[in-house]
Amino acid sequence: MATVETEQITDFFLRLGEDDSLLRAFQRDARGTLERSGLGDDARTALLESRLDDLQNAVVDEVVLALGRSDLVNVPRMYMAPEPEPEPEPEPEPGEPEPEPDEPR
């Protein structure tokens, strides 16, 4: 039984980052570039549909497989957004009285 070799998604990402002509081709025609890439159907679909969780899982699976040890890879599944910066108080117009400070409750 014949097997079909497919490129790993991590290898494709590395080539995309190193090869300007591949990046330009991907930007012009993502579908055609992916079809010629050697990536498997699932990886191509995940890239075309921007399914980030699927892409992250594929990369993690490839790294774990390459290392042979899943205990070395720890991928956070939840991200904490930083607290937004408070907006500065507007400067009073010249000649306006300054507002009273808020009283403690």
C-alpha distances in whole Angstrom, upper triangle without the diagonal:
4,7,10,13,16,19,21,24,27,26,26,30,31,30,32,35,35,34,37,36,32,35,37,34,33,36,37,33,31,29,28,28,26,23,23,23,19,20,18,20,22,23,24,26,28,29,30,32,33,32,33,32,29,29,31,29,25,28,29,25,24,27,27,24,25,28,27,30,30,34,35,34,36,36,39,39,42,44,48,50,53,56,58,61,64,66,69,72,74,77,80,82,85,88,86,87,84,82,83,81,79,81,79,78
4,7,10,13,16,19,22,24,23,23,27,28,27,28,31,31,31,33,32,29,31,33,30,29,33,33,30,28,26,25,25,22,20,20,20,16,17,16,17,20,21,22,24,25,26,28,29,31,30,31,31,27,27,29,27,24,25,27,24,22,26,26,22,23,27,26,29,30,33,33,32,35,35,38,37,41,43,46,48,51,54,56,58,62,63,67,70,71,74,78,79,82,85,84,84,82,80,81,79,77,79,77,77
4,6,9,13,15,18,20,19,20,23,24,23,25,28,28,28,31,29,26,28,31,28,27,30,31,28,26,23,23,22,20,18,18,17,13,14,12,15,17,18,19,21,22,23,25,27,28,27,28,27,24,23,25,23,20,22,23,20,19,22,22,19,20,23,22,26,26,30,30,29,31,31,34,34,37,39,43,44,47,51,52,55,58,60,63,66,68,71,74,76,79,82,80,81,78,76,78,75,73,75,74,73
4,6,10,12,15,18,17,17,20,21,20,22,25,25,25,27,26,23,25,27,24,23,27,27,24,22,20,19,18,16,14,14,13,9,10,9,12,14,15,15,18,19,20,21,24,25,24,25,25,21,21,23,22,18,20,22,19,17,21,22,19,19,23,23,26,26,30,29,28,30,30,33,32,35,37,41,42,45,48,49,52,56,57,60,63,65,68,71,73,76,79,77,78,75,74,75,73,71,73,71,71
4,7,9,13,15,13,14,17,18,17,19,22,22,22,25,23,20,22,25,22,21,25,26,23,21,19,18,17,15,14,13,11,8,9,9,12,14,14,15,17,19,19,21,23,24,23,24,24,20,19,21,20,16,17,19,17,15,18,19,16,16,20,20,23,24,27,27,25,28,27,30,30,34,35,39,40,43,46,47,50,53,55,58,61,63,65,69,71,74,77,75,76,73,72,73,70,69,71,70,69
4,6,9,12,10,10,14,15,14,16,19,20,19,22,21,17,19,22,20,18,22,23,20,17,16,16,14,12,11,11,9,5,5,6,9,11,10,11,14,15,15,17,19,20,19,20,20,17,15,18,17,13,14,17,15,12,16,18,15,15,19,20,22,22,26,25,23,26,25,27,27,30,32,35,36,39,43,44,46,50,51,54,58,59,62,65,67,70,73,71,72,69,68,69,67,66,68,66,66
4,6,8,7,7,10,11,11,13,15,16,16,19,18,15,16,19,18,16,19,21,19,16,16,15,13,11,11,11,7,5,5,7,11,12,10,11,14,14,14,16,19,19,18,18,19,16,14,16,16,12,12,15,14,11,14,16,14,14,17,19,21,21,25,23,21,24,23,26,26,29,30,33,34,37,40,41,44,47,49,52,55,56,59,63,64,67,70,69,70,67,66,67,64,63,65,64,64
4,5,5,6,9,10,11,12,15,16,16,19,19,16,17,20,19,17,20,22,20,17,17,17,15,12,14,13,10,8,7,8,12,11,9,11,14,13,13,16,18,17,17,16,16,14,11,13,12,9,8,11,10,7,10,13,11,11,14,16,18,18,21,20,18,20,19,22,22,25,26,30,31,34,37,38,41,44,46,49,52,54,57,60,62,65,68,66,67,64,63,64,62,60,62,61,61
4,5,5,6,9,10,10,12,14,15,18,18,14,15,18,17,14,17,20,18,14,15,16,13,11,13,13,10,9,7,9,11,10,7,9,12,10,10,13,15,14,13,13,14,11,8,10,11,7,7,10,10,8,11,13,13,13,16,17,19,18,21,20,17,19,17,20,20,23,23,27,28,30,34,35,37,41,42,45,49,50,53,57,58,61,64,63,63,61,59,61,58,57,59,58,58
4,5,5,6,9,10,11,12,14,17,18,15,15,18,18,16,18,21,20,17,18,19,16,14,16,16,12,12,10,12,15,14,10,13,15,13,12,16,17,16,15,14,15,13,10,10,11,8,6,9,10,7,8,12,12,11,14,16,17,17,20,18,15,17,16,18,19,22,22,26,27,29,33,34,36,40,41,44,48,49,52,55,57,60,63,62,62,59,58,59,57,56,58,56,56
4,5,5,6,9,10,11,12,15,16,13,14,17,17,15,18,20,19,16,18,18,14,13,15,14,10,11,10,13,16,15,12,13,17,16,14,17,19,18,18,17,18,16,13,14,15,12,10,13,13,10,11,14,14,12,15,18,20,20,22,20,18,20,19,22,23,26,26,29,30,32,36,37,39,43,44,47,50,52,54,58,60,62,66,64,65,62,61,62,60,59,61,60,60
4,5,5,6,9,10,10,13,13,10,11,14,13,11,14,17,15,13,14,14,11,9,12,11,7,9,8,11,14,14,10,11,14,13,11,14,17,15,16,15,17,15,12,14,15,12,11,14,15,12,14,17,17,15,18,21,23,22,25,23,21,22,21,23,23,26,26,29,30,32,35,36,38,42,43,46,49,50,53,56,58,61,64,63,64,61,60,61,59,58,61,59,59
4,5,5,6,9,10,12,14,10,10,14,14,11,14,17,16,13,15,16,13,11,15,14,11,12,11,14,16,15,11,12,15,13,11,14,16,14,15,14,16,14,11,12,14,12,10,13,15,12,13,17,17,16,18,21,22,21,24,22,19,20,18,20,21,23,23,26,26,28,32,32,35,38,39,42,46,47,49,53,55,57,61,59,60,57,56,58,55,55,57,56,56
4,5,5,6,9,11,13,11,11,14,15,13,16,19,18,16,18,18,15,14,17,16,12,14,13,16,19,18,15,15,19,17,15,18,20,18,19,17,19,18,14,15,17,14,12,15,16,13,13,17,17,15,18,21,22,22,24,21,19,21,20,22,23,25,25,28,28,30,33,34,36,40,41,43,47,48,50,54,56,58,62,60,61,58,58,59,57,56,58,57,58
4,5,5,6,9,10,8,9,12,12,11,14,16,16,14,16,16,12,12,15,13,10,12,12,16,18,19,15,15,19,18,15,17,20,19,20,19,21,20,16,17,19,17,14,18,19,16,16,20,20,18,20,23,25,25,27,25,23,25,23,25,26,28,28,31,31,33,36,37,38,42,43,45,49,50,52,56,57,60,63,62,63,61,60,62,59,59,61,60,61
4,6,6,7,9,6,5,9,10,8,10,13,13,12,14,14,11,11,14,13,10,13,13,16,18,18,14,14,17,16,13,15,18,16,18,17,20,19,15,16,19,17,15,18,20,17,18,22,22,20,23,25,27,26,29,26,24,25,23,25,25,27,26,29,29,31,34,34,36,39,40,43,46,47,49,53,54,57,60,59,60,58,57,59,57,56,59,58,58
4,6,7,10,9,7,11,12,11,12,16,16,15,18,18,14,15,18,17,14,17,16,19,21,21,17,17,20,18,15,17,20,18,19,18,20,20,16,17,20,18,15,18,20,18,18,22,22,20,22,25,27,26,28,25,23,24,22,24,25,26,25,28,27,29,32,32,34,37,38,40,44,45,47,51,52,55,58,57,58,56,55,57,54,54,57,56,56
4,6,9,9,8,12,13,13,14,17,18,17,20,19,15,16,19,17,15,17,17,21,23,23,20,19,22,21,18,20,23,21,23,21,24,23,19,20,23,20,18,21,22,20,19,23,23,21,23,26,28,28,30,27,25,26,25,27,28,30,28,31,31,32,35,35,37,40,41,43,47,48,50,53,55,57,61,60,61,58,58,60,57,57,60,59,60
4,6,5,6,9,10,11,12,14,15,15,17,16,13,14,17,15,13,16,17,20,22,23,20,19,22,21,18,20,23,21,23,22,25,24,20,22,24,22,20,23,24,21,22,26,25,23,26,29,30,30,33,30,28,29,27,29,30,32,31,33,33,34,38,38,39,43,43,45,49,49,51,55,56,58,62,61,63,60,60,62,60,59,62,61,62
4,5,5,6,9,10,10,12,14,14,17,16,13,15,18,16,15,18,19,22,24,25,21,20,23,22,19,20,23,21,24,23,26,25,22,23,26,24,22,25,27,24,25,28,28,27,29,32,33,33,35,32,30,31,29,31,31,33,31,34,33,34,37,37,38,41,42,44,47,47,49,53,54,56,60,59,61,58,58,60,58,58,61,60,61
4,5,5,6,9,10,11,12,13,15,14,11,14,16,14,13,17,18,22,23,24,21,19,22,22,19,19,22,22,24,24,27,26,23,25,27,25,23,27,28,25,26,30,30,28,31,33,35,35,37,35,32,34,31,33,33,35,34,36,35,37,40,39,41,44,44,46,50,50,52,56,56,59,62,61,63,61,61,63,61,61,64,63,64
4,5,5,6,9,10,10,10,13,11,8,10,13,11,10,13,14,18,19,20,17,15,18,19,15,16,19,19,21,21,24,22,19,21,24,21,20,24,24,22,23,27,26,25,28,30,32,32,34,32,29,31,29,30,31,32,31,34,33,35,38,38,40,43,44,46,49,50,52,56,57,59,63,62,63,61,60,62,60,60,63,62,63
4,5,5,6,9,10,9,13,12,9,11,14,13,12,15,15,19,20,20,17,15,18,18,14,15,18,16,19,19,22,21,18,20,23,21,19,23,24,22,23,27,27,25,28,31,32,31,34,31,28,29,27,28,28,30,29,31,30,32,35,35,36,40,40,42,46,46,48,52,53,55,59,58,59,57,57,59,57,56,59,58,59
4,5,5,6,9,9,13,12,10,13,15,14,14,18,18,21,22,23,20,17,20,20,16,16,19,18,21,21,25,24,21,23,26,24,23,26,28,26,27,30,30,29,32,34,36,35,37,35,32,33,30,31,31,33,31,34,32,34,37,36,38,41,41,43,46,46,49,52,53,55,59,58,60,57,57,59,58,57,60,60,61
4,5,5,6,7,10,9,6,10,12,11,11,15,16,19,19,21,18,15,17,18,15,14,18,18,21,21,25,23,20,23,25,23,22,26,27,25,27,30,30,29,32,34,36,35,37,35,32,33,31,32,32,33,32,35,34,36,39,38,40,43,43,46,49,49,51,55,56,58,62,61,62,60,60,62,60,60,63,62,63
4,5,5,4,8,8,5,8,11,11,10,14,13,16,16,17,15,12,14,15,11,11,14,14,17,18,21,20,17,20,22,20,19,23,24,22,24,27,27,26,29,31,33,32,34,32,30,30,28,29,28,30,29,32,31,33,36,35,37,41,41,43,47,47,50,53,54,57,60,59,60,58,57,59,58,57,60,59,60
4,6,6,10,10,9,11,14,14,14,17,17,19,19,20,17,14,16,16,12,12,15,14,18,18,22,21,18,21,24,22,21,25,26,25,26,30,30,29,32,34,35,34,36,34,31,31,28,29,29,30,29,31,30,32,34,33,35,38,38,41,44,44,47,50,51,53,57,56,57,55,55,57,55,55,58,57,58
4,6,9,9,9,12,14,14,15,18,18,21,20,21,19,16,17,18,15,13,16,16,20,21,24,23,21,24,26,25,24,28,29,28,29,32,32,32,35,37,38,37,40,38,34,35,32,33,32,33,32,34,33,35,38,37,38,41,41,44,47,47,49,52,53,56,59,58,60,58,57,59,58,57,61,60,61
4,6,5,6,9,10,11,12,15,15,18,17,18,16,13,14,16,13,11,14,15,18,20,23,22,19,23,25,23,23,27,27,26,28,31,31,30,33,35,37,36,38,37,34,34,31,32,31,33,32,35,34,36,39,38,40,43,43,46,49,49,51,54,55,58,61,60,62,60,59,61,60,59,62,61,62
4,6,5,6,9,10,10,13,12,15,14,15,13,9,11,12,9,7,11,12,15,16,19,18,16,19,21,19,19,23,24,22,25,27,27,27,30,32,33,32,35,33,30,31,28,29,28,29,29,32,31,33,36,36,38,41,41,44,47,48,50,53,54,57,61,59,61,59,58,60,58,57,60,59,59
4,6,5,6,9,10,12,11,13,11,13,12,8,9,11,9,7,11,12,15,17,20,18,16,20,21,19,20,24,24,23,25,28,27,28,31,32,34,32,35,34,31,32,29,30,29,30,30,33,33,36,38,38,41,44,44,47,50,50,53,56,57,60,64,62,64,61,60,62,60,59,62,61,61
4,5,5,6,9,11,12,14,13,15,14,10,12,15,12,11,14,16,18,20,23,21,19,22,24,21,22,26,25,24,27,29,28,28,32,33,35,34,37,36,33,34,31,33,32,33,33,36,36,39,42,41,43,47,47,50,53,53,56,59,60,63,66,65,66,64,63,65,63,62,65,64,65
4,5,5,6,9,10,13,13,15,13,10,13,14,11,11,15,15,18,19,22,19,17,20,22,19,19,23,23,21,24,27,26,26,29,31,32,32,35,33,30,31,29,31,30,32,32,35,34,37,40,40,42,45,45,48,51,52,55,58,59,62,65,64,65,63,62,64,62,61,64,63,63
4,5,5,7,7,9,9,11,9,6,9,11,9,9,12,13,15,16,19,16,14,18,19,16,17,20,20,18,21,24,23,23,26,28,30,29,32,30,27,29,26,28,27,29,29,33,33,35,39,39,41,44,45,48,51,52,55,58,59,62,65,64,65,63,62,63,61,60,63,62,62
4,6,7,7,9,9,12,11,8,10,13,11,11,14,16,17,19,21,18,17,20,21,18,19,23,22,20,23,26,24,25,28,29,31,30,34,33,30,31,29,31,30,32,33,36,36,39,42,42,45,48,48,51,55,55,58,61,63,66,69,67,69,66,65,67,65,64,66,65,65
4,6,8,11,12,14,13,10,14,16,14,14,17,19,20,21,23,21,19,22,23,19,20,23,23,21,23,26,24,24,28,29,31,31,34,33,30,32,30,32,32,34,34,38,38,40,44,44,46,49,50,53,56,57,59,63,64,67,70,69,70,68,67,68,66,65,68,67,67
4,5,9,11,13,11,9,13,14,12,13,17,17,18,19,21,18,16,19,20,16,16,20,19,17,20,22,21,21,24,26,28,27,31,29,27,29,27,29,29,31,31,35,35,38,41,41,44,47,48,51,54,55,58,61,62,65,68,67,68,66,65,66,64,63,66,65,65
4,6,9,12,10,9,13,14,13,15,18,18,19,20,21,18,16,19,19,15,16,19,18,16,19,21,19,19,23,24,26,26,29,28,26,28,26,29,29,31,32,36,36,39,42,43,46,49,50,53,56,57,60,63,65,68,71,70,71,68,67,68,66,65,67,66,66
4,7,8,6,6,10,11,10,12,15,15,15,16,17,14,12,15,15,12,13,16,15,13,16,19,17,17,21,22,24,23,27,26,23,25,23,26,25,28,29,32,33,36,39,40,43,46,47,50,54,55,58,61,62,65,69,67,68,65,64,65,63,62,64,63,63
4,6,5,6,9,10,11,12,14,15,15,16,17,13,12,15,14,11,13,16,14,13,17,18,17,18,21,22,24,23,26,26,23,25,23,26,25,28,29,33,34,37,40,41,44,47,48,51,55,56,59,62,64,67,70,68,69,66,65,66,64,62,64,63,63
4,6,5,6,9,10,11,12,14,13,16,16,12,12,16,15,12,15,18,16,16,19,21,19,21,24,24,26,25,28,28,25,26,24,26,25,27,29,32,33,37,40,40,43,46,47,51,54,55,58,61,63,66,69,67,68,66,64,65,63,61,64,62,62
4,6,5,6,9,10,11,12,10,12,12,9,9,13,12,9,13,15,14,14,17,18,18,19,22,23,24,22,25,25,22,23,21,23,21,24,25,29,30,33,36,37,40,43,45,48,51,53,56,59,61,64,67,65,66,63,61,62,60,58,60,59,58
4,5,5,6,9,10,10,9,11,11,8,7,11,11,8,10,13,12,12,15,17,16,18,21,21,23,21,24,24,21,22,19,21,20,23,24,27,28,31,35,35,38,41,43,46,49,51,54,57,59,62,65,63,64,61,59,61,58,57,59,58,57
4,5,5,6,9,10,10,12,14,11,10,13,14,11,13,17,16,16,19,21,20,21,24,25,26,25,28,27,24,25,22,24,23,25,26,29,30,33,36,36,39,42,43,46,50,51,54,57,58,61,64,63,64,61,60,61,59,58,60,59,59
4,5,5,6,8,8,11,13,10,10,14,14,12,15,18,17,17,20,22,22,23,26,27,28,26,29,28,25,25,23,24,22,24,25,28,29,32,35,35,38,41,42,45,48,50,53,56,57,60,63,61,62,60,58,60,58,56,58,57,57
4,6,5,6,5,7,9,6,6,10,11,10,12,15,15,15,18,20,20,21,24,25,25,23,26,25,22,22,19,20,18,20,21,25,25,28,31,32,35,38,39,42,45,47,50,53,55,58,61,59,60,57,55,57,55,53,55,54,53
4,5,5,6,8,11,9,7,11,12,11,12,15,16,16,18,20,21,22,24,26,26,24,27,26,23,23,20,21,19,21,22,25,25,28,31,31,34,37,38,41,44,45,48,52,53,56,59,57,59,56,55,56,54,53,55,54,54
4,6,8,10,13,12,11,14,16,15,16,19,20,20,22,24,24,25,28,29,30,28,31,30,26,26,23,24,22,24,24,27,27,30,32,32,35,38,39,42,45,46,49,52,53,56,59,58,59,56,55,57,55,53,56,55,55
4,5,9,11,10,10,14,15,15,16,19,20,20,23,24,25,26,28,30,30,27,30,29,26,25,22,22,20,21,22,25,25,28,30,30,33,36,37,40,43,44,47,50,52,55,58,56,57,55,53,54,53,51,53,52,52
4,6,9,9,8,11,13,13,14,17,18,19,20,22,23,24,26,28,28,25,28,27,23,23,19,19,17,18,18,21,21,24,27,27,30,33,34,37,40,41,44,48,49,52,55,53,54,52,50,52,50,48,51,50,49
4,6,6,6,9,10,11,13,15,16,17,19,20,21,23,25,26,26,23,25,25,21,20,17,17,15,16,17,20,21,24,27,27,31,33,35,38,41,42,46,49,51,54,57,54,55,53,51,52,50,48,50,49,49
4,5,5,6,8,10,11,12,14,15,16,18,20,21,22,24,23,21,23,22,18,17,14,14,12,13,14,17,18,21,24,25,28,31,32,36,39,41,44,47,49,52,55,53,53,51,49,50,48,46,48,47,47
4,5,5,6,9,10,10,12,14,15,16,18,20,21,22,21,18,20,20,16,15,11,12,9,12,13,17,18,21,24,26,29,32,34,37,40,42,45,48,51,54,57,54,55,52,50,51,48,46,48,47,46
4,5,5,6,9,10,10,12,14,15,16,18,20,21,20,18,20,20,17,16,13,14,12,15,17,20,22,25,28,29,33,36,37,41,44,46,49,52,54,57,60,58,58,55,54,55,52,50,52,50,50
4,5,5,6,9,10,11,12,14,15,17,18,20,20,17,20,19,16,16,13,14,13,16,17,20,21,25,28,29,32,35,37,40,43,45,48,51,53,56,59,57,58,55,53,54,52,50,52,51,51
4,5,5,6,9,10,11,12,14,15,16,18,17,15,17,16,12,12,9,11,10,13,14,18,19,22,25,27,30,33,35,38,42,44,47,50,52,55,58,56,56,53,52,53,50,48,50,49,48
4,5,5,6,9,10,10,12,14,15,16,15,13,15,15,12,12,9,11,10,14,16,20,21,25,28,30,33,36,38,41,45,47,50,53,55,58,61,59,59,56,54,55,52,51,52,50,50
4,5,5,6,9,10,10,12,14,15,16,13,17,16,13,14,12,15,14,17,19,23,24,28,31,32,35,39,41,44,47,49,52,55,57,60,63,61,62,59,57,58,55,54,56,54,53
4,5,5,6,9,10,11,12,14,14,13,15,14,11,12,11,13,14,17,18,22,23,26,30,31,34,37,39,42,46,48,50,54,56,59,62,60,60,57,56,57,54,53,55,53,53
4,5,5,6,8,10,10,12,11,9,12,11,8,9,8,11,12,15,17,20,23,25,29,31,34,37,39,42,46,48,51,54,56,59,62,60,60,57,56,56,53,52,53,51,51
4,6,5,6,9,10,10,11,9,12,12,10,11,11,14,15,18,20,24,26,29,32,34,37,41,43,46,49,51,54,58,60,63,66,64,64,61,59,60,57,55,57,55,54
4,5,5,6,9,10,11,10,14,13,11,13,13,17,17,21,22,26,28,30,34,36,38,42,44,47,50,52,55,59,61,64,67,65,65,62,61,61,58,57,59,57,57
4,5,5,6,8,9,9,11,10,8,11,11,15,16,20,21,24,26,29,32,34,37,40,43,45,49,51,54,57,60,62,65,63,64,60,59,60,57,55,57,55,55
4,5,5,6,6,5,8,8,7,10,11,15,16,20,21,25,27,30,33,36,38,42,44,47,50,53,55,59,61,64,67,65,65,62,60,61,58,56,57,55,55
4,6,5,7,8,11,11,11,14,15,18,19,23,25,28,31,33,37,39,42,45,47,50,54,56,59,62,65,67,70,68,68,65,64,64,61,60,61,59,59
4,6,8,10,13,11,11,15,16,20,21,25,26,29,31,34,37,39,42,45,48,50,54,56,58,62,64,67,70,68,68,65,64,64,61,60,62,60,60
4,5,8,10,8,9,13,15,18,20,24,25,28,31,33,36,39,41,44,47,50,53,55,58,61,64,66,69,68,68,64,63,63,60,59,60,58,58
4,7,9,9,10,14,16,20,21,25,27,30,32,35,38,41,43,47,49,52,55,58,60,64,66,69,72,70,70,67,65,65,62,61,62,59,59
4,5,6,8,11,14,17,19,22,24,27,30,32,36,38,41,44,47,50,53,56,58,62,64,67,70,68,68,64,62,63,59,58,59,56,56
4,5,6,8,11,14,16,19,21,24,27,30,33,36,38,41,44,47,50,53,56,59,62,65,67,65,65,61,60,60,57,55,56,53,53
4,6,7,11,14,16,19,21,23,27,29,32,35,37,40,43,46,49,52,55,58,61,64,66,64,64,60,58,58,55,53,54,51,51
4,7,10,13,16,19,20,23,26,27,31,33,36,39,42,44,48,51,53,56,59,62,64,63,62,59,57,57,54,52,54,51,51
4,6,10,12,15,17,20,23,25,28,31,33,37,39,42,45,48,51,54,57,59,62,60,60,56,55,55,52,50,52,49,49
4,6,9,12,14,16,19,21,25,28,30,33,36,39,42,45,48,51,54,56,59,57,57,53,52,52,48,47,48,46,45
4,6,9,11,14,17,19,22,25,28,31,34,37,40,43,45,49,51,54,57,55,54,51,49,50,47,45,46,44,44
4,6,7,10,13,16,19,22,25,28,31,34,37,39,42,46,48,51,54,51,51,48,46,46,43,41,43,41,40
4,7,10,13,16,19,22,25,28,30,34,37,39,42,45,48,51,54,51,51,48,46,46,43,41,43,40,40
4,7,10,13,16,18,21,24,27,30,33,36,39,42,45,48,50,48,47,44,42,42,39,37,39,37,36
4,6,10,13,15,18,21,24,27,30,33,36,39,41,44,47,45,44,41,39,40,37,35,37,35,35
4,6,9,12,15,18,21,24,27,29,32,36,38,41,44,41,41,38,36,36,33,31,33,31,31
4,6,9,12,15,17,21,24,26,29,32,35,38,41,38,38,35,33,34,31,29,31,30,30
4,6,9,12,15,18,21,24,26,30,33,35,38,36,35,32,30,31,28,27,29,27,28
4,6,9,12,15,18,21,24,27,30,33,35,32,32,29,27,27,25,23,25,24,24
4,6,9,12,15,18,21,24,27,30,32,30,30,26,25,26,23,22,25,24,25
4,6,9,12,15,18,21,24,27,29,27,27,24,22,23,21,20,23,23,24
4,6,9,12,15,18,21,24,26,24,23,20,19,20,17,17,20,19,21
4,6,9,12,15,18,21,23,21,21,18,17,19,17,17,20,21,22
4,6,9,12,15,18,20,18,18,15,15,17,15,16,19,20,22
4,6,9,12,15,17,15,15,12,11,13,12,13,17,18,21
4,6,9,12,14,12,13,11,11,14,14,15,19,21,23
4,6,9,12,10,11,9,11,14,14,16,20,22,25
4,6,8,6,8,7,9,12,14,16,20,22,25
4,6,6,9,9,11,15,17,20,23,26,28
4,6,9,10,13,16,18,21,24,27,30
4,7,9,12,15,18,21,24,27,30
4,6,9,12,15,18,21,24,26
4,6,9,12,15,18,21,24
4,7,9,12,15,18,21
4,6,9,12,15,18
4,6,9,12,15
4,6,9,12
4,6,9
4,6
4
